[in-house]
């Protein structure tokens, strides 16, 4: 379902569309449309980087049900159940790209980590690259040991994506370290005052 078809759905159930300021988000890579719904909002996004479309819903369950009825809506548990790493590479890549979005800015999830770690070891370059999308979007530094080998692989494509993911994880690791240092140094600073 594309943005216009989703807009037709939104109009049919009486949601009010808001005009988004393209300067307030990355409108080129993530074109989005936003609707006001009773007690919340619904946002349709075409993620051109991952090549997927998704809907974020912050609204009561009746609005979630409208989206689930009209749109292929899956949560992380459903995506993990559908991920068959022995299946066709196109299907595996699609599920991994959807998991990349589902894992974005969320706490570490051992189930996703374990599935992605297996995908990173796949013989298929496209599967490895899709798994690296999960690594980059999740920013889970637990993936760092798995990425090291991929930065030395014979595949130029995989090496490039792995190097990018490594930069993201190294940065996330440094940021977490700085935050930890700030938290542990505050009691000492308070004593000095």
Phi and psi in degrees as a GROMACS rama.xvg file:
@    title "Ramachandran Plot"
@    xaxis  label "Phi"
@    yaxis  label "Psi"
@TYPE xy
-91.4183  176.79  UNK-2
-61.8938  -40.5192  UNK-3
-67.4602  -41.1163  UNK-4
-65.0274  -38.2864  UNK-5
-67.1434  -37.6289  UNK-6
-62.1474  -38.7332  UNK-7
-62.5057  -43.003  UNK-8
-59.4861  -48.0508  UNK-9
-58.8904  -42.8387  UNK-10
-64.7418  -38.7862  UNK-11
-66.4919  -24.8973  UNK-12
-102.137  4.45182  UNK-13
86.443  18.9178  UNK-14
-77.7322  147.999  UNK-15
-102.951  123.435  UNK-16
-81.5823  137.919  UNK-17
-100.473  144.842  UNK-18
-84.9199  123.239  UNK-19
-88.3368  141.085  UNK-20
-78.8253  115.201  UNK-21
-61.1229  -18.9204  UNK-22
-81.045  -9.95281  UNK-23
-87.3148  -5.39082  UNK-24
-159.255  173.416  UNK-25
-79.1751  83.4079  UNK-26
-71.4776  -19.3901  UNK-27
-76.5046  -46.3615  UNK-28
-85.402  -23.8674  UNK-29
-133.95  61.7209  UNK-30
-57.7617  133.35  UNK-31
-137.995  156.748  UNK-32
-133.422  144.604  UNK-33
-127.641  137.367  UNK-34
-124.682  140.726  UNK-35
-84.7914  128.881  UNK-36
-124.795  161.759  UNK-37
-54.3567  123.411  UNK-38
65.0599  29.2438  UNK-39
169.418  -153.974  UNK-40
-151.046  160.563  UNK-41
-133.138  134.118  UNK-42
-127.423  128.715  UNK-43
-102.163  128.89  UNK-44
-129.419  134.777  UNK-45
-104.957  100.625  UNK-46
-81.9309  99.3274  UNK-47
-74.6623  -18.3133  UNK-48
-72.8193  -47.2026  UNK-49
-85.7471  -16.1577  UNK-50
72.8561  35.8  UNK-51
-132.873  162.24  UNK-52
-117.315  142.4  UNK-53
-148.854  165.595  UNK-54
-125.65  128.437  UNK-55
-100.352  132.318  UNK-56
-125.943  124.652  UNK-57
-124.484  79.8443  UNK-58
-160.476  167.873  UNK-59
-60.958  163.395  UNK-60
-58.9805  -28.4748  UNK-61
-62.0147  -35.6529  UNK-62
-75.2849  -34.845  UNK-63
-61.7343  -42.1562  UNK-64
-62.5662  -37.438  UNK-65
-60.8273  -44.5923  UNK-66
-65.9177  -46.2349  UNK-67
-62.3341  -34.1064  UNK-68
-68.9926  -36.7736  UNK-69
-98.1236  -15.3604  UNK-70
-133.129  147.337  UNK-71
-71.4231  87.9855  UNK-72
-97.9007  128.735  UNK-73
-137.8  137.986  UNK-74
-96.3689  -179.886  UNK-75
-59.7675  -41.1602  UNK-76
-61.4974  -43.7839  UNK-77
-64.6165  -41.0421  UNK-78
-62.7069  -41.7146  UNK-79
-64.0597  -38.2782  UNK-80
-66.2433  -35.4804  UNK-81
-80.9177  -18.0757  UNK-82
-72.6072  109.524  UNK-83
-115.231  98.8923  UNK-84
-66.8745  -10.0765  UNK-85
-95.808  -1.43497  UNK-86
-78.9141  -173.216  UNK-87
-61.3549  140.017  UNK-88
-55.6531  -40.5593  UNK-89
-60.1679  -41.9896  UNK-90
-68.068  -41.8448  UNK-91
-62.4059  -45.3655  UNK-92
-62.4497  -41.8877  UNK-93
-62.2075  -45.3182  UNK-94
-65.0897  -39.3035  UNK-95
-64.6214  -40.5334  UNK-96
-65.1564  -37.0463  UNK-97
-69.061  -37.3707  UNK-98
-65.1294  -33.2816  UNK-99
-59.3596  -43.4668  UNK-100
-67.4987  -42.4679  UNK-101
-65.9506  -29.1506  UNK-102
-89.1441  -9.2687  UNK-103
-61.6969  126.935  UNK-104
56.7108  38.3732  UNK-105
-122.01  159.09  UNK-106
-63.0271  157.6  UNK-107
-52.6765  134.874  UNK-108
-127.24  110.515  UNK-109
-58.2922  -36.2603  UNK-110
-64.648  -44.529  UNK-111
-67.0522  -44.4946  UNK-112
-54.4545  -49.7769  UNK-113
-62.2069  -42.4049  UNK-114
-65.4693  -42.8434  UNK-115
-69.1302  -36.9049  UNK-116
-59.7042  -39.6816  UNK-117
-65.7118  -43.249  UNK-118
-63.6858  -33.6272  UNK-119
-63.4266  -25.983  UNK-120
-91.19  5.39241  UNK-121
-62.4065  153.323  UNK-122
-80.7728  -11.8515  UNK-123
-91.4733  121.117  UNK-124
-59.1362  -41.9746  UNK-125
-63.749  -38.3615  UNK-126
-65.1728  -44.0076  UNK-127
-60.1223  -43.5659  UNK-128
-66.7387  -39.5527  UNK-129
-65.9225  -37.4154  UNK-130
-64.9582  -36.9695  UNK-131
-65.6884  -26.852  UNK-132
-63.6994  -38.8579  UNK-133
-64.3601  -43.323  UNK-134
-57.6731  -49.7678  UNK-135
-66.1888  -41.9701  UNK-136
-72.8467  -36.5089  UNK-137
-73.5752  -34.7021  UNK-138
62.5174  25.3403  UNK-139
-79.7732  111.723  UNK-140
-66.5001  -12.6577  UNK-141
-61.7128  -18.1299  UNK-142
-78.6968  -14.7732  UNK-143
-49.8151  -48.127  UNK-144
-61.2179  -31.4  UNK-145
-72.7  -26.9764  UNK-146
-80.6913  -30.8015  UNK-147
-50.2631  -48.8698  UNK-148
-65.4232  -34.1489  UNK-149
-71.2907  -23.0352  UNK-150
-74.4439  -9.14972  UNK-151
-115.676  8.86241  UNK-152
-67.8476  163.458  UNK-153
-76.2989  -17.911  UNK-154
-80.8253  119.538  UNK-155
-60.8337  -41.4385  UNK-156
-62.323  -49.9764  UNK-157
-64.1444  -41.9286  UNK-158
-56.8965  -43.9705  UNK-159
-64.6413  -46.1427  UNK-160
-66.8507  -37.6786  UNK-161
-66.3618  -40.1313  UNK-162
-62.9139  -41.2754  UNK-163
-62.8787  -46.6305  UNK-164
-61.9127  -37.5371  UNK-165
-64.0215  -41.5661  UNK-166
-60.3009  -44.4313  UNK-167
-61.255  -46.6638  UNK-168
-69.8466  -38.4212  UNK-169
-60.7302  -42.3497  UNK-170
-64.4265  -45.1178  UNK-171
-61.0295  -39.0477  UNK-172
-65.4592  -43.7592  UNK-173
-64.8836  -40.0586  UNK-174
-64.5794  -40.2069  UNK-175
-65.7032  -37.9014  UNK-176
-65.3605  -43.3233  UNK-177
-62.757  -43.1448  UNK-178
-62.8079  -41.6364  UNK-179
-62.9229  -42.355  UNK-180
-61.0365  -41.4994  UNK-181
-65.6337  -39.2783  UNK-182
-67.5881  -39.4961  UNK-183
-78.5674  -22.5027  UNK-184
-86.3599  -16.4115  UNK-185
-62.772  -42.6799  UNK-186
-59.3093  -37.6541  UNK-187
-65.3746  -40.9067  UNK-188
-65.0976  -37.8855  UNK-189
-66.1336  -35.7661  UNK-190
-67.3494  -32.262  UNK-191
-70.6292  -23.8548  UNK-192
